[in-house]
Amino acid sequence: MKFKKTAINLETFYNNTAKLSDLPDYINRALEQAGEGNDIILTGKAPVWLYLKIAHALHGKARKLIYRSPVTGDVVIFNHNPM
């Protein structure tokens, strides 16, 4: 079975400053882009709290979650199919 790989750039979710009051909208947007059971890559300049909340929201929805940065490269956050 082939899984879709989707990159979600969190920097595109807000203008200039991410706001906690907009968090439900950010989560909904990430869930829409992620779909169900896909490999998801989170990237983009964003506050750590936004990365953490989105990662938590995607747990149980994504098959695999990867954090991508120019400094670290790809870092697997979770993989529910490690084969």
Gaussian input, Z-matrix of N, CA and C with variables (Angstrom, degrees):
# hf/3-21g

backbone

0 1
 N
 C     1     B1
 C     2     B2     1     A1
 N     3     B3     2     A2     1     D1
 C     4     B4     3     A3     2     D2
 C     5     B5     4     A4     3     D3
 N     6     B6     5     A5     4     D4
 C     7     B7     6     A6     5     D5
 C     8     B8     7     A7     6     D6
 N     9     B9     8     A8     7     D7
 C    10    B10     9     A9     8     D8
 C    11    B11    10    A10     9     D9
 N    12    B12    11    A11    10    D10
 C    13    B13    12    A12    11    D11
 C    14    B14    13    A13    12    D12
 N    15    B15    14    A14    13    D13
 C    16    B16    15    A15    14    D14
 C    17    B17    16    A16    15    D15
 N    18    B18    17    A17    16    D16
 C    19    B19    18    A18    17    D17
 C    20    B20    19    A19    18    D18
 N    21    B21    20    A20    19    D19
 C    22    B22    21    A21    20    D20
 C    23    B23    22    A22    21    D21
 N    24    B24    23    A23    22    D22
 C    25    B25    24    A24    23    D23
 C    26    B26    25    A25    24    D24
 N    27    B27    26    A26    25    D25
 C    28    B28    27    A27    26    D26
 C    29    B29    28    A28    27    D27
 N    30    B30    29    A29    28    D28
 C    31    B31    30    A30    29    D29
 C    32    B32    31    A31    30    D30
 N    33    B33    32    A32    31    D31
 C    34    B34    33    A33    32    D32
 C    35    B35    34    A34    33    D33
 N    36    B36    35    A35    34    D34
 C    37    B37    36    A36    35    D35
 C    38    B38    37    A37    36    D36
 N    39    B39    38    A38    37    D37
 C    40    B40    39    A39    38    D38
 C    41    B41    40    A40    39    D39
 N    42    B42    41    A41    40    D40
 C    43    B43    42    A42    41    D41
 C    44    B44    43    A43    42    D42
 N    45    B45    44    A44    43    D43
 C    46    B46    45    A45    44    D44
 C    47    B47    46    A46    45    D45
 N    48    B48    47    A47    46    D46
 C    49    B49    48    A48    47    D47
 C    50    B50    49    A49    48    D48
 N    51    B51    50    A50    49    D49
 C    52    B52    51    A51    50    D50
 C    53    B53    52    A52    51    D51
 N    54    B54    53    A53    52    D52
 C    55    B55    54    A54    53    D53
 C    56    B56    55    A55    54    D54
 N    57    B57    56    A56    55    D55
 C    58    B58    57    A57    56    D56
 C    59    B59    58    A58    57    D57
 N    60    B60    59    A59    58    D58
 C    61    B61    60    A60    59    D59
 C    62    B62    61    A61    60    D60
 N    63    B63    62    A62    61    D61
 C    64    B64    63    A63    62    D62
 C    65    B65    64    A64    63    D63
 N    66    B66    65    A65    64    D64
 C    67    B67    66    A66    65    D65
 C    68    B68    67    A67    66    D66
 N    69    B69    68    A68    67    D67
 C    70    B70    69    A69    68    D68
 C    71    B71    70    A70    69    D69
 N    72    B72    71    A71    70    D70
 C    73    B73    72    A72    71    D71
 C    74    B74    73    A73    72    D72
 N    75    B75    74    A74    73    D73
 C    76    B76    75    A75    74    D74
 C    77    B77    76    A76    75    D75
 N    78    B78    77    A77    76    D76
 C    79    B79    78    A78    77    D77
 C    80    B80    79    A79    78    D78
 N    81    B81    80    A80    79    D79
 C    82    B82    81    A81    80    D80
 C    83    B83    82    A82    81    D81
 N    84    B84    83    A83    82    D82
 C    85    B85    84    A84    83    D83
 C    86    B86    85    A85    84    D84
 N    87    B87    86    A86    85    D85
 C    88    B88    87    A87    86    D86
 C    89    B89    88    A88    87    D87
 N    90    B90    89    A89    88    D88
 C    91    B91    90    A90    89    D89
 C    92    B92    91    A91    90    D90
 N    93    B93    92    A92    91    D91
 C    94    B94    93    A93    92    D92
 C    95    B95    94    A94    93    D93
 N    96    B96    95    A95    94    D94
 C    97    B97    96    A96    95    D95
 C    98    B98    97    A97    96    D96
 N    99    B99    98    A98    97    D97
 C   100   B100    99    A99    98    D98
 C   101   B101   100   A100    99    D99
 N   102   B102   101   A101   100   D100
 C   103   B103   102   A102   101   D101
 C   104   B104   103   A103   102   D102
 N   105   B105   104   A104   103   D103
 C   106   B106   105   A105   104   D104
 C   107   B107   106   A106   105   D105
 N   108   B108   107   A107   106   D106
 C   109   B109   108   A108   107   D107
 C   110   B110   109   A109   108   D108
 N   111   B111   110   A110   109   D109
 C   112   B112   111   A111   110   D110
 C   113   B113   112   A112   111   D111
 N   114   B114   113   A113   112   D112
 C   115   B115   114   A114   113   D113
 C   116   B116   115   A115   114   D114
 N   117   B117   116   A116   115   D115
 C   118   B118   117   A117   116   D116
 C   119   B119   118   A118   117   D117
 N   120   B120   119   A119   118   D118
 C   121   B121   120   A120   119   D119
 C   122   B122   121   A121   120   D120
 N   123   B123   122   A122   121   D121
 C   124   B124   123   A123   122   D122
 C   125   B125   124   A124   123   D123
 N   126   B126   125   A125   124   D124
 C   127   B127   126   A126   125   D125
 C   128   B128   127   A127   126   D126
 N   129   B129   128   A128   127   D127
 C   130   B130   129   A129   128   D128
 C   131   B131   130   A130   129   D129
 N   132   B132   131   A131   130   D130
 C   133   B133   132   A132   131   D131
 C   134   B134   133   A133   132   D132
 N   135   B135   134   A134   133   D133
 C   136   B136   135   A135   134   D134
 C   137   B137   136   A136   135   D135
 N   138   B138   137   A137   136   D136
 C   139   B139   138   A138   137   D137
 C   140   B140   139   A139   138   D138
 N   141   B141   140   A140   139   D139
 C   142   B142   141   A141   140   D140
 C   143   B143   142   A142   141   D141
 N   144   B144   143   A143   142   D142
 C   145   B145   144   A144   143   D143
 C   146   B146   145   A145   144   D144
 N   147   B147   146   A146   145   D145
 C   148   B148   147   A147   146   D146
 C   149   B149   148   A148   147   D147
 N   150   B150   149   A149   148   D148
 C   151   B151   150   A150   149   D149
 C   152   B152   151   A151   150   D150
 N   153   B153   152   A152   151   D151
 C   154   B154   153   A153   152   D152
 C   155   B155   154   A154   153   D153
 N   156   B156   155   A155   154   D154
 C   157   B157   156   A156   155   D155
 C   158   B158   157   A157   156   D156
 N   159   B159   158   A158   157   D157
 C   160   B160   159   A159   158   D158
 C   161   B161   160   A160   159   D159
 N   162   B162   161   A161   160   D160
 C   163   B163   162   A162   161   D161
 C   164   B164   163   A163   162   D162
 N   165   B165   164   A164   163   D163
 C   166   B166   165   A165   164   D164
 C   167   B167   166   A166   165   D165
 N   168   B168   167   A167   166   D166
 C   169   B169   168   A168   167   D167
 C   170   B170   169   A169   168   D168
 N   171   B171   170   A170   169   D169
 C   172   B172   171   A171   170   D170
 C   173   B173   172   A172   171   D171
 N   174   B174   173   A173   172   D172
 C   175   B175   174   A174   173   D173
 C   176   B176   175   A175   174   D174
 N   177   B177   176   A176   175   D175
 C   178   B178   177   A177   176   D176
 C   179   B179   178   A178   177   D177
 N   180   B180   179   A179   178   D178
 C   181   B181   180   A180   179   D179
 C   182   B182   181   A181   180   D180
 N   183   B183   182   A182   181   D181
 C   184   B184   183   A183   182   D182
 C   185   B185   184   A184   183   D183
 N   186   B186   185   A185   184   D184
 C   187   B187   186   A186   185   D185
 C   188   B188   187   A187   186   D186
 N   189   B189   188   A188   187   D187
 C   190   B190   189   A189   188   D188
 C   191   B191   190   A190   189   D189
 N   192   B192   191   A191   190   D190
 C   193   B193   192   A192   191   D191
 C   194   B194   193   A193   192   D192
 N   195   B195   194   A194   193   D193
 C   196   B196   195   A195   194   D194
 C   197   B197   196   A196   195   D195
 N   198   B198   197   A197   196   D196
 C   199   B199   198   A198   197   D197
 C   200   B200   199   A199   198   D198
 N   201   B201   200   A200   199   D199
 C   202   B202   201   A201   200   D200
 C   203   B203   202   A202   201   D201
 N   204   B204   203   A203   202   D202
 C   205   B205   204   A204   203   D203
 C   206   B206   205   A205   204   D204
 N   207   B207   206   A206   205   D205
 C   208   B208   207   A207   206   D206
 C   209   B209   208   A208   207   D207
 N   210   B210   209   A209   208   D208
 C   211   B211   210   A210   209   D209
 C   212   B212   211   A211   210   D210
 N   213   B213   212   A212   211   D211
 C   214   B214   213   A213   212   D212
 C   215   B215   214   A214   213   D213
 N   216   B216   215   A215   214   D214
 C   217   B217   216   A216   215   D215
 C   218   B218   217   A217   216   D216
 N   219   B219   218   A218   217   D217
 C   220   B220   219   A219   218   D218
 C   221   B221   220   A220   219   D219
 N   222   B222   221   A221   220   D220
 C   223   B223   222   A222   221   D221
 C   224   B224   223   A223   222   D222
 N   225   B225   224   A224   223   D223
 C   226   B226   225   A225   224   D224
 C   227   B227   226   A226   225   D225
 N   228   B228   227   A227   226   D226
 C   229   B229   228   A228   227   D227
 C   230   B230   229   A229   228   D228
 N   231   B231   230   A230   229   D229
 C   232   B232   231   A231   230   D230
 C   233   B233   232   A232   231   D231
 N   234   B234   233   A233   232   D232
 C   235   B235   234   A234   233   D233
 C   236   B236   235   A235   234   D234
 N   237   B237   236   A236   235   D235
 C   238   B238   237   A237   236   D236
 C   239   B239   238   A238   237   D237
 N   240   B240   239   A239   238   D238
 C   241   B241   240   A240   239   D239
 C   242   B242   241   A241   240   D240
 N   243   B243   242   A242   241   D241
 C   244   B244   243   A243   242   D242
 C   245   B245   244   A244   243   D243
 N   246   B246   245   A245   244   D244
 C   247   B247   246   A246   245   D245
 C   248   B248   247   A247   246   D246

   B1=1.4430
   B2=1.5310
   B3=1.3235
   B4=1.4659
   B5=1.5256
   B6=1.3374
   B7=1.4469
   B8=1.5189
   B9=1.3045
   B10=1.4558
   B11=1.5259
   B12=1.3247
   B13=1.4644
   B14=1.5255
   B15=1.3248
   B16=1.4519
   B17=1.5163
   B18=1.3258
   B19=1.4659
   B20=1.5237
   B21=1.3238
   B22=1.4582
   B23=1.5258
   B24=1.3165
   B25=1.4542
   B26=1.5302
   B27=1.3286
   B28=1.4626
   B29=1.5221
   B30=1.3017
   B31=1.4688
   B32=1.5270
   B33=1.3332
   B34=1.4676
   B35=1.5249
   B36=1.3188
   B37=1.4618
   B38=1.5267
   B39=1.3133
   B40=1.4706
   B41=1.5262
   B42=1.3321
   B43=1.4724
   B44=1.5165
   B45=1.3092
   B46=1.4666
   B47=1.5281
   B48=1.3288
   B49=1.4604
   B50=1.5252
   B51=1.3331
   B52=1.4669
   B53=1.5287
   B54=1.3284
   B55=1.4620
   B56=1.5236
   B57=1.3226
   B58=1.4687
   B59=1.5203
   B60=1.3175
   B61=1.4682
   B62=1.5294
   B63=1.3305
   B64=1.4738
   B65=1.5271
   B66=1.3148
   B67=1.4652
   B68=1.5256
   B69=1.3389
   B70=1.4747
   B71=1.5310
   B72=1.3243
   B73=1.4693
   B74=1.5272
   B75=1.3339
   B76=1.4657
   B77=1.5310
   B78=1.3231
   B79=1.4684
   B80=1.5244
   B81=1.3190
   B82=1.4746
   B83=1.5205
   B84=1.3053
   B85=1.4653
   B86=1.5312
   B87=1.3330
   B88=1.4673
   B89=1.5277
   B90=1.3219
   B91=1.4615
   B92=1.5292
   B93=1.3212
   B94=1.4694
   B95=1.5260
   B96=1.3250
   B97=1.4597
   B98=1.5241
   B99=1.3245
   B100=1.4651
   B101=1.5208
   B102=1.3100
   B103=1.4609
   B104=1.5175
   B105=1.3027
   B106=1.4646
   B107=1.5222
   B108=1.3377
   B109=1.4557
   B110=1.5149
   B111=1.3173
   B112=1.4608
   B113=1.5210
   B114=1.3147
   B115=1.4618
   B116=1.5202
   B117=1.3325
   B118=1.4539
   B119=1.5222
   B120=1.3304
   B121=1.4565
   B122=1.5169
   B123=1.3370
   B124=1.4589
   B125=1.5213
   B126=1.3255
   B127=1.4549
   B128=1.5162
   B129=1.3090
   B130=1.4582
   B131=1.5149
   B132=1.3267
   B133=1.4602
   B134=1.5281
   B135=1.3254
   B136=1.4678
   B137=1.5293
   B138=1.3272
   B139=1.4575
   B140=1.5337
   B141=1.3182
   B142=1.4633
   B143=1.5257
   B144=1.3323
   B145=1.4708
   B146=1.5282
   B147=1.3321
   B148=1.4649
   B149=1.5290
   B150=1.3230
   B151=1.4678
   B152=1.5237
   B153=1.3242
   B154=1.4652
   B155=1.5211
   B156=1.3245
   B157=1.4707
   B158=1.5342
   B159=1.3253
   B160=1.4635
   B161=1.5276
   B162=1.3214
   B163=1.4739
   B164=1.5169
   B165=1.3149
   B166=1.4651
   B167=1.5314
   B168=1.3248
   B169=1.4686
   B170=1.5300
   B171=1.3249
   B172=1.4679
   B173=1.5211
   B174=1.3299
   B175=1.4661
   B176=1.5248
   B177=1.3058
   B178=1.4600
   B179=1.5223
   B180=1.3246
   B181=1.4657
   B182=1.5215
   B183=1.3350
   B184=1.4609
   B185=1.5225
   B186=1.3148
   B187=1.4625
   B188=1.5180
   B189=1.3384
   B190=1.4565
   B191=1.5224
   B192=1.3371
   B193=1.4551
   B194=1.5157
   B195=1.3296
   B196=1.4620
   B197=1.5226
   B198=1.3291
   B199=1.4588
   B200=1.5196
   B201=1.3391
   B202=1.4629
   B203=1.5309
   B204=1.3355
   B205=1.4573
   B206=1.5223
   B207=1.3412
   B208=1.4634
   B209=1.5304
   B210=1.3213
   B211=1.4594
   B212=1.5281
   B213=1.3378
   B214=1.4702
   B215=1.5122
   B216=1.3280
   B217=1.4600
   B218=1.5200
   B219=1.3218
   B220=1.4638
   B221=1.5276
   B222=1.3319
   B223=1.4629
   B224=1.5250
   B225=1.3339
   B226=1.4637
   B227=1.5289
   B228=1.3202
   B229=1.4639
   B230=1.5202
   B231=1.3269
   B232=1.4579
   B233=1.5138
   B234=1.3326
   B235=1.4650
   B236=1.5234
   B237=1.3207
   B238=1.4600
   B239=1.5139
   B240=1.3204
   B241=1.4594
   B242=1.5337
   B243=1.3273
   B244=1.4720
   B245=1.5190
   B246=1.3039
   B247=1.4630
   B248=1.5028
   A1=109.27
   A2=117.16
   A3=122.94
   A4=109.36
   A5=115.30
   A6=120.40
   A7=109.67
   A8=115.49
   A9=121.91
   A10=108.79
   A11=116.74
   A12=122.42
   A13=107.22
   A14=116.16
   A15=121.79
   A16=110.45
   A17=116.60
   A18=121.72
   A19=108.68
   A20=115.64
   A21=121.97
   A22=107.51
   A23=116.15
   A24=122.02
   A25=107.93
   A26=116.42
   A27=120.90
   A28=112.57
   A29=117.45
   A30=121.02
   A31=111.80
   A32=117.13
   A33=120.87
   A34=112.63
   A35=117.91
   A36=121.53
   A37=112.80
   A38=118.43
   A39=121.07
   A40=109.72
   A41=115.65
   A42=122.63
   A43=108.90
   A44=117.17
   A45=124.64
   A46=114.50
   A47=119.15
   A48=121.66
   A49=110.35
   A50=116.59
   A51=120.60
   A52=107.97
   A53=116.14
   A54=120.91
   A55=110.04
   A56=115.48
   A57=119.94
   A58=111.60
   A59=117.28
   A60=120.27
   A61=111.95
   A62=117.41
   A63=121.72
   A64=112.64
   A65=117.29
   A66=121.23
   A67=113.59
   A68=120.63
   A69=118.69
   A70=112.74
   A71=117.12
   A72=120.56
   A73=110.90
   A74=117.38
   A75=121.09
   A76=110.42
   A77=115.99
   A78=120.27
   A79=110.33
   A80=117.25
   A81=120.38
   A82=111.20
   A83=116.68
   A84=120.54
   A85=110.82
   A86=116.55
   A87=120.33
   A88=110.77
   A89=117.29
   A90=120.32
   A91=111.49
   A92=117.09
   A93=120.67
   A94=110.97
   A95=116.99
   A96=120.66
   A97=112.30
   A98=116.66
   A99=121.22
   A100=112.85
   A101=117.30
   A102=119.40
   A103=110.22
   A104=116.60
   A105=122.29
   A106=110.71
   A107=116.31
   A108=121.68
   A109=116.21
   A110=117.71
   A111=121.54
   A112=112.06
   A113=115.92
   A114=122.61
   A115=106.88
   A116=116.57
   A117=121.73
   A118=109.80
   A119=115.35
   A120=122.73
   A121=107.37
   A122=116.98
   A123=121.55
   A124=108.20
   A125=115.90
   A126=121.24
   A127=109.38
   A128=116.76
   A129=122.46
   A130=113.05
   A131=114.95
   A132=121.70
   A133=108.98
   A134=115.55
   A135=120.97
   A136=108.48
   A137=116.77
   A138=119.08
   A139=111.22
   A140=114.82
   A141=119.44
   A142=111.33
   A143=118.83
   A144=120.18
   A145=110.86
   A146=117.46
   A147=120.01
   A148=110.38
   A149=116.95
   A150=120.31
   A151=110.79
   A152=116.71
   A153=120.24
   A154=111.79
   A155=117.68
   A156=120.73
   A157=111.50
   A158=116.80
   A159=119.76
   A160=110.14
   A161=117.07
   A162=120.20
   A163=110.31
   A164=117.62
   A165=121.15
   A166=110.84
   A167=116.61
   A168=120.91
   A169=111.71
   A170=117.33
   A171=120.78
   A172=113.09
   A173=117.30
   A174=119.51
   A175=108.46
   A176=115.88
   A177=120.64
   A178=112.67
   A179=117.11
   A180=122.21
   A181=111.01
   A182=115.77
   A183=120.92
   A184=109.72
   A185=115.94
   A186=120.87
   A187=109.60
   A188=115.09
   A189=121.59
   A190=107.67
   A191=116.80
   A192=121.30
   A193=108.72
   A194=115.18
   A195=122.58
   A196=108.57
   A197=115.82
   A198=122.35
   A199=106.80
   A200=116.68
   A201=120.57
   A202=109.36
   A203=114.63
   A204=120.97
   A205=108.45
   A206=116.71
   A207=118.75
   A208=112.25
   A209=116.84
   A210=120.91
   A211=111.40
   A212=116.82
   A213=120.91
   A214=113.56
   A215=117.36
   A216=119.61
   A217=107.99
   A218=117.31
   A219=121.65
   A220=110.58
   A221=114.96
   A222=122.27
   A223=106.89
   A224=117.32
   A225=121.12
   A226=108.80
   A227=115.73
   A228=122.00
   A229=109.62
   A230=116.48
   A231=121.19
   A232=109.43
   A233=114.85
   A234=122.06
   A235=107.13
   A236=116.12
   A237=120.45
   A238=113.52
   A239=116.33
   A240=121.21
   A241=107.29
   A242=117.95
   A243=120.57
   A244=115.61
   A245=119.76
   A246=120.92
   A247=111.93
   D1=130.03
   D2=-179.76
   D3=-91.92
   D4=129.24
   D5=179.17
   D6=-102.44
   D7=144.78
   D8=178.95
   D9=-79.09
   D10=137.48
   D11=175.46
   D12=-107.45
   D13=123.17
   D14=-176.45
   D15=-125.91
   D16=130.06
   D17=175.13
   D18=-96.90
   D19=130.72
   D20=176.65
   D21=-115.64
   D22=115.24
   D23=-179.68
   D24=-93.04
   D25=103.76
   D26=-176.13
   D27=-65.36
   D28=-22.73
   D29=178.94
   D30=-62.99
   D31=-24.55
   D32=-179.15
   D33=-81.82
   D34=-3.79
   D35=-176.41
   D36=-80.92
   D37=-15.79
   D38=-174.41
   D39=-148.21
   D40=164.45
   D41=175.06
   D42=-107.07
   D43=122.88
   D44=176.30
   D45=65.24
   D46=-59.43
   D47=-175.04
   D48=-134.96
   D49=127.27
   D50=174.37
   D51=-72.82
   D52=142.45
   D53=-177.52
   D54=-121.22
   D55=132.36
   D56=177.42
   D57=-57.40
   D58=-33.30
   D59=-179.74
   D60=-65.06
   D61=-20.71
   D62=178.75
   D63=-96.07
   D64=4.79
   D65=-176.03
   D66=-54.36
   D67=-44.83
   D68=178.32
   D69=-57.31
   D70=-36.78
   D71=177.94
   D72=-67.55
   D73=-41.35
   D74=178.43
   D75=-61.64
   D76=-43.84
   D77=-179.61
   D78=-63.78
   D79=-46.48
   D80=179.58
   D81=-60.53
   D82=-41.05
   D83=179.55
   D84=-63.33
   D85=-43.84
   D86=178.98
   D87=-63.74
   D88=-43.10
   D89=179.87
   D90=-63.44
   D91=-39.53
   D92=177.59
   D93=-63.12
   D94=-44.28
   D95=-178.99
   D96=-69.89
   D97=-32.76
   D98=-175.15
   D99=-73.28
   D100=-36.24
   D101=-173.71
   D102=70.18
   D103=-158.07
   D104=-175.32
   D105=-119.73
   D106=124.78
   D107=173.29
   D108=74.98
   D109=21.23
   D110=-178.41
   D111=-99.33
   D112=169.36
   D113=172.41
   D114=-88.92
   D115=123.40
   D116=-174.22
   D117=-116.52
   D118=136.51
   D119=175.45
   D120=-114.08
   D121=120.77
   D122=174.53
   D123=-96.58
   D124=131.90
   D125=-178.52
   D126=-149.37
   D127=174.80
   D128=175.59
   D129=101.36
   D130=155.72
   D131=178.49
   D132=-72.25
   D133=117.51
   D134=-178.81
   D135=-159.14
   D136=155.94
   D137=178.36
   D138=-67.00
   D139=151.59
   D140=-177.19
   D141=-61.14
   D142=-34.90
   D143=179.50
   D144=-61.85
   D145=-33.46
   D146=178.84
   D147=-70.31
   D148=-42.86
   D149=175.75
   D150=-58.48
   D151=-45.18
   D152=-177.54
   D153=-64.85
   D154=-44.30
   D155=-179.43
   D156=-66.63
   D157=-40.05
   D158=178.74
   D159=-67.49
   D160=-42.80
   D161=177.67
   D162=-59.57
   D163=-42.05
   D164=179.04
   D165=-64.29
   D166=-42.08
   D167=179.89
   D168=-65.44
   D169=-31.81
   D170=-177.95
   D171=-83.10
   D172=-14.03
   D173=178.43
   D174=-66.10
   D175=126.41
   D176=-175.25
   D177=94.55
   D178=-15.15
   D179=177.26
   D180=-105.98
   D181=-41.42
   D182=-179.14
   D183=-92.13
   D184=146.70
   D185=175.18
   D186=-76.95
   D187=-40.02
   D188=-178.71
   D189=-142.92
   D190=138.10
   D191=178.06
   D192=-122.59
   D193=129.21
   D194=-178.07
   D195=-124.70
   D196=137.07
   D197=170.63
   D198=-98.96
   D199=130.23
   D200=-179.11
   D201=-123.22
   D202=128.89
   D203=176.96
   D204=-142.12
   D205=152.31
   D206=177.74
   D207=-65.09
   D208=-22.82
   D209=-178.85
   D210=-82.47
   D211=-48.18
   D212=-174.26
   D213=-94.50
   D214=-20.11
   D215=-169.45
   D216=76.76
   D217=-151.37
   D218=-179.52
   D219=-86.14
   D220=132.02
   D221=176.18
   D222=-125.80
   D223=119.53
   D224=179.42
   D225=-75.68
   D226=122.74
   D227=177.87
   D228=-86.07
   D229=-47.53
   D230=171.34
   D231=-151.99
   D232=154.83
   D233=179.13
   D234=-144.28
   D235=107.56
   D236=-178.70
   D237=-88.00
   D238=8.36
   D239=175.96
   D240=-146.19
   D241=70.47
   D242=-171.53
   D243=-73.57
   D244=12.86
   D245=-179.84
   D246=-76.01

